[in-house]
Amino acid sequence: MEKSKLELIFKNNADKKITLSVDEPKADLTGVEVKTAMDTLVAKNIFNYDGGGMVATVGARLVKTTVEDLEI
């Protein structure tokens, strides 16, 4: 079984990276859609972390893993 996760990477006021993960994102996401959503999160400033809120987008990545159950 394959699983996927979308990782959204931001910087905060302290210039530290923040990563938000979304399990099982829709399969046909585009880079433009992801960037628009990330820019909205930065503009709305709804998350607060040690070192302050999100101030910039850094990048995004789609992580896919294959999980195989073993019979024991």
mmCIF file of the N, C-alpha and C atoms, coordinates in Angstrom:
data_MODEL
# 
_entry.id   MODEL 
# 
loop_
_atom_site.group_PDB 
_atom_site.id 
_atom_site.type_symbol 
_atom_site.label_atom_id 
_atom_site.label_alt_id 
_atom_site.label_comp_id 
_atom_site.label_asym_id 
_atom_site.label_entity_id 
_atom_site.label_seq_id 
_atom_site.pdbx_PDB_ins_code 
_atom_site.Cartn_x 
_atom_site.Cartn_y 
_atom_site.Cartn_z 
_atom_site.occupancy 
_atom_site.B_iso_or_equiv 
_atom_site.pdbx_formal_charge 
_atom_site.auth_seq_id 
_atom_site.auth_comp_id 
_atom_site.auth_asym_id 
_atom_site.auth_atom_id 
_atom_site.pdbx_PDB_model_num 
ATOM 1   N N  . MET A 1 1  ? 0.848  -1.159  0.000  1.00 0.00 ? 1  MET A N  1 
ATOM 2   C CA . MET A 1 1  ? 0.000  0.000   0.000  1.00 0.00 ? 1  MET A CA 1 
ATOM 3   C C  . MET A 1 1  ? 0.906  1.237   0.000  1.00 0.00 ? 1  MET A C  1 
ATOM 4   N N  . GLU A 1 2  ? 0.609  2.184   -0.882 1.00 0.00 ? 2  GLU A N  1 
ATOM 5   C CA . GLU A 1 2  ? 1.389  3.415   -0.933 1.00 0.00 ? 2  GLU A CA 1 
ATOM 6   C C  . GLU A 1 2  ? 0.690  4.516   -0.150 1.00 0.00 ? 2  GLU A C  1 
ATOM 7   N N  . LYS A 1 3  ? 1.462  5.250   0.620  1.00 0.00 ? 3  LYS A N  1 
ATOM 8   C CA . LYS A 1 3  ? 0.948  6.385   1.377  1.00 0.00 ? 3  LYS A CA 1 
ATOM 9   C C  . LYS A 1 3  ? 1.680  7.629   0.903  1.00 0.00 ? 3  LYS A C  1 
ATOM 10  N N  . SER A 1 4  ? 0.992  8.768   0.978  1.00 0.00 ? 4  SER A N  1 
ATOM 11  C CA . SER A 1 4  ? 1.657  10.009  0.597  1.00 0.00 ? 4  SER A CA 1 
ATOM 12  C C  . SER A 1 4  ? 1.405  11.088  1.643  1.00 0.00 ? 4  SER A C  1 
ATOM 13  N N  . LYS A 1 5  ? 2.339  12.043  1.656  1.00 0.00 ? 5  LYS A N  1 
ATOM 14  C CA . LYS A 1 5  ? 2.261  13.144  2.602  1.00 0.00 ? 5  LYS A CA 1 
ATOM 15  C C  . LYS A 1 5  ? 2.820  14.378  1.899  1.00 0.00 ? 5  LYS A C  1 
ATOM 16  N N  . LEU A 1 6  ? 2.118  15.498  2.042  1.00 0.00 ? 6  LEU A N  1 
ATOM 17  C CA . LEU A 1 6  ? 2.593  16.767  1.515  1.00 0.00 ? 6  LEU A CA 1 
ATOM 18  C C  . LEU A 1 6  ? 3.228  17.537  2.655  1.00 0.00 ? 6  LEU A C  1 
ATOM 19  N N  . GLU A 1 7  ? 4.488  17.919  2.493  1.00 0.00 ? 7  GLU A N  1 
ATOM 20  C CA . GLU A 1 7  ? 5.187  18.700  3.509  1.00 0.00 ? 7  GLU A CA 1 
ATOM 21  C C  . GLU A 1 7  ? 5.343  20.132  3.013  1.00 0.00 ? 7  GLU A C  1 
ATOM 22  N N  . LEU A 1 8  ? 4.853  21.081  3.806  1.00 0.00 ? 8  LEU A N  1 
ATOM 23  C CA . LEU A 1 8  ? 4.933  22.499  3.489  1.00 0.00 ? 8  LEU A CA 1 
ATOM 24  C C  . LEU A 1 8  ? 5.978  23.117  4.417  1.00 0.00 ? 8  LEU A C  1 
ATOM 25  N N  . ILE A 1 9  ? 6.974  23.752  3.852  1.00 0.00 ? 9  ILE A N  1 
ATOM 26  C CA . ILE A 1 9  ? 8.097  24.254  4.644  1.00 0.00 ? 9  ILE A CA 1 
ATOM 27  C C  . ILE A 1 9  ? 8.099  25.784  4.604  1.00 0.00 ? 9  ILE A C  1 
ATOM 28  N N  . PHE A 1 10 ? 8.152  26.382  5.800  1.00 0.00 ? 10 PHE A N  1 
ATOM 29  C CA . PHE A 1 10 ? 8.114  27.831  5.965  1.00 0.00 ? 10 PHE A CA 1 
ATOM 30  C C  . PHE A 1 10 ? 9.291  28.280  6.826  1.00 0.00 ? 10 PHE A C  1 
ATOM 31  N N  . LYS A 1 11 ? 9.525  29.588  6.864  1.00 0.00 ? 11 LYS A N  1 
ATOM 32  C CA . LYS A 1 11 ? 10.454 30.184  7.832  1.00 0.00 ? 11 LYS A CA 1 
ATOM 33  C C  . LYS A 1 11 ? 9.648  31.062  8.766  1.00 0.00 ? 11 LYS A C  1 
ATOM 34  N N  . ASN A 1 12 ? 10.115 31.153  10.036 1.00 0.00 ? 12 ASN A N  1 
ATOM 35  C CA . ASN A 1 12 ? 9.441  32.024  10.997 1.00 0.00 ? 12 ASN A CA 1 
ATOM 36  C C  . ASN A 1 12 ? 10.284 33.271  11.257 1.00 0.00 ? 12 ASN A C  1 
ATOM 37  N N  . ASN A 1 13 ? 9.832  34.109  12.181 1.00 0.00 ? 13 ASN A N  1 
ATOM 38  C CA . ASN A 1 13 ? 10.534 35.356  12.506 1.00 0.00 ? 13 ASN A CA 1 
ATOM 39  C C  . ASN A 1 13 ? 11.963 35.134  12.971 1.00 0.00 ? 13 ASN A C  1 
ATOM 40  N N  . ALA A 1 14 ? 12.229 33.995  13.578 1.00 0.00 ? 14 ALA A N  1 
ATOM 41  C CA . ALA A 1 14 ? 13.565 33.676  14.077 1.00 0.00 ? 14 ALA A CA 1 
ATOM 42  C C  . ALA A 1 14 ? 14.422 32.986  13.007 1.00 0.00 ? 14 ALA A C  1 
ATOM 43  N N  . ASP A 1 15 ? 13.949 32.992  11.769 1.00 0.00 ? 15 ASP A N  1 
ATOM 44  C CA . ASP A 1 15 ? 14.650 32.376  10.636 1.00 0.00 ? 15 ASP A CA 1 
ATOM 45  C C  . ASP A 1 15 ? 14.825 30.868  10.805 1.00 0.00 ? 15 ASP A C  1 
ATOM 46  N N  . LYS A 1 16 ? 13.895 30.236  11.520 1.00 0.00 ? 16 LYS A N  1 
ATOM 47  C CA . LYS A 1 16 ? 13.899 28.782  11.687 1.00 0.00 ? 16 LYS A CA 1 
ATOM 48  C C  . LYS A 1 16 ? 12.852 28.174  10.761 1.00 0.00 ? 16 LYS A C  1 
ATOM 49  N N  . LYS A 1 17 ? 13.108 26.950  10.334 1.00 0.00 ? 17 LYS A N  1 
ATOM 50  C CA . LYS A 1 17 ? 12.159 26.267  9.450  1.00 0.00 ? 17 LYS A CA 1 
ATOM 51  C C  . LYS A 1 17 ? 11.022 25.648  10.249 1.00 0.00 ? 17 LYS A C  1 
ATOM 52  N N  . ILE A 1 18 ? 9.838  25.747  9.672  1.00 0.00 ? 18 ILE A N  1 
ATOM 53  C CA . ILE A 1 18 ? 8.618  25.136  10.212 1.00 0.00 ? 18 ILE A CA 1 
ATOM 54  C C  . ILE A 1 18 ? 8.074  24.235  9.115  1.00 0.00 ? 18 ILE A C  1 
ATOM 55  N N  . THR A 1 19 ? 7.722  23.011  9.453  1.00 0.00 ? 19 THR A N  1 
ATOM 56  C CA . THR A 1 19 ? 7.151  22.094  8.464  1.00 0.00 ? 19 THR A CA 1 
ATOM 57  C C  . THR A 1 19 ? 5.762  21.668  8.897  1.00 0.00 ? 19 THR A C  1 
ATOM 58  N N  . LEU A 1 20 ? 4.794  21.884  8.011  1.00 0.00 ? 20 LEU A N  1 
ATOM 59  C CA . LEU A 1 20 ? 3.431  21.388  8.215  1.00 0.00 ? 20 LEU A CA 1 
ATOM 60  C C  . LEU A 1 20 ? 3.249  20.192  7.290  1.00 0.00 ? 20 LEU A C  1 
ATOM 61  N N  . SER A 1 21 ? 2.632  19.131  7.796  1.00 0.00 ? 21 SER A N  1 
ATOM 62  C CA . SER A 1 21 ? 2.405  17.933  6.992  1.00 0.00 ? 21 SER A CA 1 
ATOM 63  C C  . SER A 1 21 ? 0.922  17.700  6.787  1.00 0.00 ? 21 SER A C  1 
ATOM 64  N N  . VAL A 1 22 ? 0.573  17.307  5.572  1.00 0.00 ? 22 VAL A N  1 
ATOM 65  C CA . VAL A 1 22 ? -0.805 16.974  5.230  1.00 0.00 ? 22 VAL A CA 1 
ATOM 66  C C  . VAL A 1 22 ? -0.800 15.538  4.719  1.00 0.00 ? 22 VAL A C  1 
ATOM 67  N N  . ASP A 1 23 ? -1.484 14.652  5.444  1.00 0.00 ? 23 ASP A N  1 
ATOM 68  C CA . ASP A 1 23 ? -1.558 13.252  5.023  1.00 0.00 ? 23 ASP A CA 1 
ATOM 69  C C  . ASP A 1 23 ? -2.519 13.094  3.857  1.00 0.00 ? 23 ASP A C  1 
ATOM 70  N N  . GLU A 1 24 ? -2.144 12.249  2.939  1.00 0.00 ? 24 GLU A N  1 
ATOM 71  C CA . GLU A 1 24 ? -2.954 11.868  1.784  1.00 0.00 ? 24 GLU A CA 1 
ATOM 72  C C  . GLU A 1 24 ? -3.551 13.071  1.041  1.00 0.00 ? 24 GLU A C  1 
ATOM 73  N N  . PRO A 1 25 ? -2.704 13.953  0.519  1.00 0.00 ? 25 PRO A N  1 
ATOM 74  C CA . PRO A 1 25 ? -3.222 15.090  -0.256 1.00 0.00 ? 25 PRO A CA 1 
ATOM 75  C C  . PRO A 1 25 ? -3.828 14.606  -1.566 1.00 0.00 ? 25 PRO A C  1 
ATOM 76  N N  . LYS A 1 26 ? -4.653 15.442  -2.187 1.00 0.00 ? 26 LYS A N  1 
ATOM 77  C CA . LYS A 1 26 ? -5.263 15.014  -3.452 1.00 0.00 ? 26 LYS A CA 1 
ATOM 78  C C  . LYS A 1 26 ? -4.173 14.754  -4.481 1.00 0.00 ? 26 LYS A C  1 
ATOM 79  N N  . ALA A 1 27 ? -4.422 13.810  -5.343 1.00 0.00 ? 27 ALA A N  1 
ATOM 80  C CA . ALA A 1 27 ? -3.388 13.303  -6.239 1.00 0.00 ? 27 ALA A CA 1 
ATOM 81  C C  . ALA A 1 27 ? -2.972 14.291  -7.325 1.00 0.00 ? 27 ALA A C  1 
ATOM 82  N N  . ASP A 1 28 ? -3.835 15.191  -7.702 1.00 0.00 ? 28 ASP A N  1 
ATOM 83  C CA . ASP A 1 28 ? -3.539 16.069  -8.836 1.00 0.00 ? 28 ASP A CA 1 
ATOM 84  C C  . ASP A 1 28 ? -3.132 17.487  -8.438 1.00 0.00 ? 28 ASP A C  1 
ATOM 85  N N  . LEU A 1 29 ? -2.551 17.638  -7.261 1.00 0.00 ? 29 LEU A N  1 
ATOM 86  C CA . LEU A 1 29 ? -2.095 18.953  -6.820 1.00 0.00 ? 29 LEU A CA 1 
ATOM 87  C C  . LEU A 1 29 ? -1.020 19.500  -7.749 1.00 0.00 ? 29 LEU A C  1 
ATOM 88  N N  . THR A 1 30 ? -1.062 20.812  -7.981 1.00 0.00 ? 30 THR A N  1 
ATOM 89  C CA . THR A 1 30 ? -0.020 21.449  -8.772 1.00 0.00 ? 30 THR A CA 1 
ATOM 90  C C  . THR A 1 30 ? 0.833  22.331  -7.867 1.00 0.00 ? 30 THR A C  1 
ATOM 91  N N  . GLY A 1 31 ? 2.007  22.657  -8.333 1.00 0.00 ? 31 GLY A N  1 
ATOM 92  C CA . GLY A 1 31 ? 2.872  23.543  -7.583 1.00 0.00 ? 31 GLY A CA 1 
ATOM 93  C C  . GLY A 1 31 ? 2.244  24.908  -7.365 1.00 0.00 ? 31 GLY A C  1 
ATOM 94  N N  . VAL A 1 32 ? 1.503  25.391  -8.348 1.00 0.00 ? 32 VAL A N  1 
ATOM 95  C CA . VAL A 1 32 ? 0.833  26.694  -8.234 1.00 0.00 ? 32 VAL A CA 1 
ATOM 96  C C  . VAL A 1 32 ? -0.211 26.663  -7.123 1.00 0.00 ? 32 VAL A C  1 
ATOM 97  N N  . GLU A 1 33 ? -0.984 25.588  -7.041 1.00 0.00 ? 33 GLU A N  1 
ATOM 98  C CA . GLU A 1 33 ? -2.000 25.463  -5.985 1.00 0.00 ? 33 GLU A CA 1 
ATOM 99  C C  . GLU A 1 33 ? -1.345 25.435  -4.600 1.00 0.00 ? 33 GLU A C  1 
ATOM 100 N N  . VAL A 1 34 ? -0.267 24.687  -4.482 1.00 0.00 ? 34 VAL A N  1 
ATOM 101 C CA . VAL A 1 34 ? 0.420  24.570  -3.197 1.00 0.00 ? 34 VAL A CA 1 
ATOM 102 C C  . VAL A 1 34 ? 1.009  25.922  -2.801 1.00 0.00 ? 34 VAL A C  1 
ATOM 103 N N  . LYS A 1 35 ? 1.672  26.611  -3.734 1.00 0.00 ? 35 LYS A N  1 
ATOM 104 C CA . LYS A 1 35 ? 2.275  27.914  -3.449 1.00 0.00 ? 35 LYS A CA 1 
ATOM 105 C C  . LYS A 1 35 ? 1.209  28.930  -3.037 1.00 0.00 ? 35 LYS A C  1 
ATOM 106 N N  . THR A 1 36 ? 0.064  28.925  -3.713 1.00 0.00 ? 36 THR A N  1 
ATOM 107 C CA . THR A 1 36 ? -1.022 29.839  -3.370 1.00 0.00 ? 36 THR A CA 1 
ATOM 108 C C  . THR A 1 36 ? -1.523 29.578  -1.957 1.00 0.00 ? 36 THR A C  1 
ATOM 109 N N  . ALA A 1 37 ? -1.703 28.304  -1.607 1.00 0.00 ? 37 ALA A N  1 
ATOM 110 C CA . ALA A 1 37 ? -2.159 27.947  -0.262 1.00 0.00 ? 37 ALA A CA 1 
ATOM 111 C C  . ALA A 1 37 ? -1.124 28.357  0.786  1.00 0.00 ? 37 ALA A C  1 
ATOM 112 N N  . MET A 1 38 ? 0.139  28.136  0.489  1.00 0.00 ? 38 MET A N  1 
ATOM 113 C CA . MET A 1 38 ? 1.200  28.496  1.434  1.00 0.00 ? 38 MET A CA 1 
ATOM 114 C C  . MET A 1 38 ? 1.262  30.010  1.637  1.00 0.00 ? 38 MET A C  1 
ATOM 115 N N  . ASP A 1 39 ? 1.149  30.769  0.546  1.00 0.00 ? 39 ASP A N  1 
ATOM 116 C CA . ASP A 1 39 ? 1.158  32.234  0.646  1.00 0.00 ? 39 ASP A CA 1 
ATOM 117 C C  . ASP A 1 39 ? -0.016 32.732  1.490  1.00 0.00 ? 39 ASP A C  1 
ATOM 118 N N  . THR A 1 40 ? -1.158 32.057  1.360  1.00 0.00 ? 40 THR A N  1 
ATOM 119 C CA . THR A 1 40 ? -2.328 32.416  2.158  1.00 0.00 ? 40 THR A CA 1 
ATOM 120 C C  . THR A 1 40 ? -2.074 32.170  3.638  1.00 0.00 ? 40 THR A C  1 
ATOM 121 N N  . LEU A 1 41 ? -1.451 31.040  3.972  1.00 0.00 ? 41 LEU A N  1 
ATOM 122 C CA . LEU A 1 41 ? -1.125 30.746  5.370  1.00 0.00 ? 41 LEU A CA 1 
ATOM 123 C C  . LEU A 1 41 ? -0.185 31.793  5.953  1.00 0.00 ? 41 LEU A C  1 
ATOM 124 N N  . VAL A 1 42 ? 0.792  32.214  5.165  1.00 0.00 ? 42 VAL A N  1 
ATOM 125 C CA . VAL A 1 42 ? 1.722  33.249  5.634  1.00 0.00 ? 42 VAL A CA 1 
ATOM 126 C C  . VAL A 1 42 ? 0.980  34.568  5.837  1.00 0.00 ? 42 VAL A C  1 
ATOM 127 N N  . ALA A 1 43 ? 0.137  34.942  4.876  1.00 0.00 ? 43 ALA A N  1 
ATOM 128 C CA . ALA A 1 43 ? -0.585 36.220  4.951  1.00 0.00 ? 43 ALA A CA 1 
ATOM 129 C C  . ALA A 1 43 ? -1.562 36.262  6.119  1.00 0.00 ? 43 ALA A C  1 
ATOM 130 N N  . LYS A 1 44 ? -2.232 35.148  6.391  1.00 0.00 ? 44 LYS A N  1 
ATOM 131 C CA . LYS A 1 44 ? -3.221 35.093  7.478  1.00 0.00 ? 44 LYS A CA 1 
ATOM 132 C C  . LYS A 1 44 ? -2.560 35.010  8.849  1.00 0.00 ? 44 LYS A C  1 
ATOM 133 N N  . ASN A 1 45 ? -1.323 34.508  8.907  1.00 0.00 ? 45 ASN A N  1 
ATOM 134 C CA . ASN A 1 45 ? -0.564 34.419  10.152 1.00 0.00 ? 45 ASN A CA 1 
ATOM 135 C C  . ASN A 1 45 ? -1.380 33.776  11.279 1.00 0.00 ? 45 ASN A C  1 
ATOM 136 N N  . ILE A 1 46 ? -1.976 32.613  10.986 1.00 0.00 ? 46 ILE A N  1 
ATOM 137 C CA . ILE A 1 46 ? -2.851 31.964  11.967 1.00 0.00 ? 46 ILE A CA 1 
ATOM 138 C C  . ILE A 1 46 ? -2.116 30.994  12.893 1.00 0.00 ? 46 ILE A C  1 
ATOM 139 N N  . PHE A 1 47 ? -0.865 30.675  12.567 1.00 0.00 ? 47 PHE A N  1 
ATOM 140 C CA . PHE A 1 47 ? -0.093 29.772  13.407 1.00 0.00 ? 47 PHE A CA 1 
ATOM 141 C C  . PHE A 1 47 ? 0.975  30.566  14.148 1.00 0.00 ? 47 PHE A C  1 
ATOM 142 N N  . ASN A 1 48 ? 1.230  30.188  15.388 1.00 0.00 ? 48 ASN A N  1 
ATOM 143 C CA . ASN A 1 48 ? 2.271  30.841  16.165 1.00 0.00 ? 48 ASN A CA 1 
ATOM 144 C C  . ASN A 1 48 ? 3.197  29.770  16.733 1.00 0.00 ? 48 ASN A C  1 
ATOM 145 N N  . TYR A 1 49 ? 4.470  29.967  16.562 1.00 0.00 ? 49 TYR A N  1 
ATOM 146 C CA . TYR A 1 49 ? 5.467  29.008  17.003 1.00 0.00 ? 49 TYR A CA 1 
ATOM 147 C C  . TYR A 1 49 ? 6.488  29.716  17.862 1.00 0.00 ? 49 TYR A C  1 
ATOM 148 N N  . ASP A 1 50 ? 7.331  28.945  18.537 1.00 0.00 ? 50 ASP A N  1 
ATOM 149 C CA . ASP A 1 50 ? 8.485  29.545  19.215 1.00 0.00 ? 50 ASP A CA 1 
ATOM 150 C C  . ASP A 1 50 ? 9.287  30.268  18.137 1.00 0.00 ? 50 ASP A C  1 
ATOM 151 N N  . GLY A 1 51 ? 9.578  31.503  18.353 1.00 0.00 ? 51 GLY A N  1 
ATOM 152 C CA . GLY A 1 51 ? 10.294 32.272  17.341 1.00 0.00 ? 51 GLY A CA 1 
ATOM 153 C C  . GLY A 1 51 ? 9.362  33.043  16.436 1.00 0.00 ? 51 GLY A C  1 
ATOM 154 N N  . GLY A 1 52 ? 8.062  33.003  16.706 1.00 0.00 ? 52 GLY A N  1 
ATOM 155 C CA . GLY A 1 52 ? 7.101  33.791  15.930 1.00 0.00 ? 52 GLY A CA 1 
ATOM 156 C C  . GLY A 1 52 ? 6.401  33.013  14.846 1.00 0.00 ? 52 GLY A C  1 
ATOM 157 N N  . GLY A 1 53 ? 5.537  33.718  14.148 1.00 0.00 ? 53 GLY A N  1 
ATOM 158 C CA . GLY A 1 53 ? 4.734  33.101  13.100 1.00 0.00 ? 53 GLY A CA 1 
ATOM 159 C C  . GLY A 1 53 ? 5.494  32.926  11.799 1.00 0.00 ? 53 GLY A C  1 
ATOM 160 N N  . MET A 1 54 ? 4.806  32.373  10.816 1.00 0.00 ? 54 MET A N  1 
ATOM 161 C CA . MET A 1 54 ? 5.384  32.149  9.495  1.00 0.00 ? 54 MET A CA 1 
ATOM 162 C C  . MET A 1 54 ? 5.574  33.488  8.790  1.00 0.00 ? 54 MET A C  1 
ATOM 163 N N  . VAL A 1 55 ? 6.743  33.664  8.193  1.00 0.00 ? 55 VAL A N  1 
ATOM 164 C CA . VAL A 1 55 ? 7.005  34.911  7.474  1.00 0.00 ? 55 VAL A CA 1 
ATOM 165 C C  . VAL A 1 55 ? 7.330  34.683  6.000  1.00 0.00 ? 55 VAL A C  1 
ATOM 166 N N  . ALA A 1 56 ? 7.669  33.459  5.617  1.00 0.00 ? 56 ALA A N  1 
ATOM 167 C CA . ALA A 1 56 ? 8.014  33.194  4.220  1.00 0.00 ? 56 ALA A CA 1 
ATOM 168 C C  . ALA A 1 56 ? 7.851  31.713  3.895  1.00 0.00 ? 56 ALA A C  1 
ATOM 169 N N  . THR A 1 57 ? 7.563  31.447  2.626  1.00 0.00 ? 57 THR A N  1 
ATOM 170 C CA . THR A 1 57 ? 7.531  30.064  2.162  1.00 0.00 ? 57 THR A CA 1 
ATOM 171 C C  . THR A 1 57 ? 8.951  29.676  1.752  1.00 0.00 ? 57 THR A C  1 
ATOM 172 N N  . VAL A 1 58 ? 9.306  28.432  2.028  1.00 0.00 ? 58 VAL A N  1 
ATOM 173 C CA . VAL A 1 58 ? 10.626 27.925  1.667  1.00 0.00 ? 58 VAL A CA 1 
ATOM 174 C C  . VAL A 1 58 ? 10.496 26.896  0.547  1.00 0.00 ? 58 VAL A C  1 
ATOM 175 N N  . GLY A 1 59 ? 9.549  25.983  0.696  1.00 0.00 ? 59 GLY A N  1 
ATOM 176 C CA . GLY A 1 59 ? 9.378  24.943  -0.305 1.00 0.00 ? 59 GLY A CA 1 
ATOM 177 C C  . GLY A 1 59 ? 8.303  23.959  0.091  1.00 0.00 ? 59 GLY A C  1 
ATOM 178 N N  . ALA A 1 60 ? 8.076  23.011  -0.775 1.00 0.00 ? 60 ALA A N  1 
ATOM 179 C CA . ALA A 1 60 ? 7.095  21.957  -0.514 1.00 0.00 ? 60 ALA A CA 1 
ATOM 180 C C  . ALA A 1 60 ? 7.599  20.683  -1.168 1.00 0.00 ? 60 ALA A C  1 
ATOM 181 N N  . ARG A 1 61 ? 7.190  19.567  -0.604 1.00 0.00 ? 61 ARG A N  1 
ATOM 182 C CA . ARG A 1 61 ? 7.569  18.287  -1.197 1.00 0.00 ? 61 ARG A CA 1 
ATOM 183 C C  . ARG A 1 61 ? 6.492  17.249  -0.938 1.00 0.00 ? 61 ARG A C  1 
ATOM 184 N N  . LEU A 1 62 ? 6.377  16.350  -1.876 1.00 0.00 ? 62 LEU A N  1 
ATOM 185 C CA . LEU A 1 62 ? 5.442  15.241  -1.760 1.00 0.00 ? 62 LEU A CA 1 
ATOM 186 C C  . LEU A 1 62 ? 6.257  14.006  -1.426 1.00 0.00 ? 62 LEU A C  1 
ATOM 187 N N  . VAL A 1 63 ? 5.970  13.411  -0.274 1.00 0.00 ? 63 VAL A N  1 
ATOM 188 C CA . VAL A 1 63 ? 6.705  12.234  0.186  1.00 0.00 ? 63 VAL A CA 1 
ATOM 189 C C  . VAL A 1 63 ? 5.806  11.021  0.013  1.00 0.00 ? 63 VAL A C  1 
ATOM 190 N N  . LYS A 1 64 ? 6.298  10.035  -0.712 1.00 0.00 ? 64 LYS A N  1 
ATOM 191 C CA . LYS A 1 64 ? 5.537  8.799   -0.929 1.00 0.00 ? 64 LYS A CA 1 
ATOM 192 C C  . LYS A 1 64 ? 6.303  7.642   -0.314 1.00 0.00 ? 64 LYS A C  1 
ATOM 193 N N  . THR A 1 65 ? 5.571  6.811   0.415  1.00 0.00 ? 65 THR A N  1 
ATOM 194 C CA . THR A 1 65 ? 6.173  5.627   1.013  1.00 0.00 ? 65 THR A CA 1 
ATOM 195 C C  . THR A 1 65 ? 5.333  4.411   0.664  1.00 0.00 ? 65 THR A C  1 
ATOM 196 N N  . THR A 1 66 ? 5.995  3.304   0.552  1.00 0.00 ? 66 THR A N  1 
ATOM 197 C CA . THR A 1 66 ? 5.301  2.045   0.322  1.00 0.00 ? 66 THR A CA 1 
ATOM 198 C C  . THR A 1 66 ? 5.358  1.235   1.603  1.00 0.00 ? 66 THR A C  1 
ATOM 199 N N  . VAL A 1 67 ? 4.186  0.812   2.061  1.00 0.00 ? 67 VAL A N  1 
ATOM 200 C CA . VAL A 1 67 ? 4.093  0.041   3.288  1.00 0.00 ? 67 VAL A CA 1 
ATOM 201 C C  . VAL A 1 67 ? 3.653  -1.372  2.924  1.00 0.00 ? 67 VAL A C  1 
ATOM 202 N N  . GLU A 1 68 ? 4.428  -2.323  3.344  1.00 0.00 ? 68 GLU A N  1 
ATOM 203 C CA . GLU A 1 68 ? 4.103  -3.727  3.072  1.00 0.00 ? 68 GLU A CA 1 
ATOM 204 C C  . GLU A 1 68 ? 4.056  -4.468  4.404  1.00 0.00 ? 68 GLU A C  1 
ATOM 205 N N  . ASP A 1 69 ? 2.890  -4.992  4.721  1.00 0.00 ? 69 ASP A N  1 
ATOM 206 C CA . ASP A 1 69 ? 2.740  -5.775  5.945  1.00 0.00 ? 69 ASP A CA 1 
ATOM 207 C C  . ASP A 1 69 ? 3.359  -7.158  5.724  1.00 0.00 ? 69 ASP A C  1 
ATOM 208 N N  . LEU A 1 70 ? 4.096  -7.598  6.702  1.00 0.00 ? 70 LEU A N  1 
ATOM 209 C CA . LEU A 1 70 ? 4.694  -8.927  6.645  1.00 0.00 ? 70 LEU A CA 1 
ATOM 210 C C  . LEU A 1 70 ? 3.878  -9.879  7.499  1.00 0.00 ? 70 LEU A C  1 
ATOM 211 N N  . GLU A 1 71 ? 3.679  -11.060 6.987  1.00 0.00 ? 71 GLU A N  1 
ATOM 212 C CA . GLU A 1 71 ? 2.979  -12.072 7.754  1.00 0.00 ? 71 GLU A CA 1 
ATOM 213 C C  . GLU A 1 71 ? 3.975  -12.749 8.667  1.00 0.00 ? 71 GLU A C  1 
ATOM 214 N N  . ILE A 1 72 ? 3.687  -12.720 9.957  1.00 0.00 ? 72 ILE A N  1 
ATOM 215 C CA . ILE A 1 72 ? 4.627  -13.358 10.890 1.00 0.00 ? 72 ILE A CA 1 
ATOM 216 C C  . ILE A 1 72 ? 3.908  -14.421 11.715 1.00 0.00 ? 72 ILE A C  1 
# 
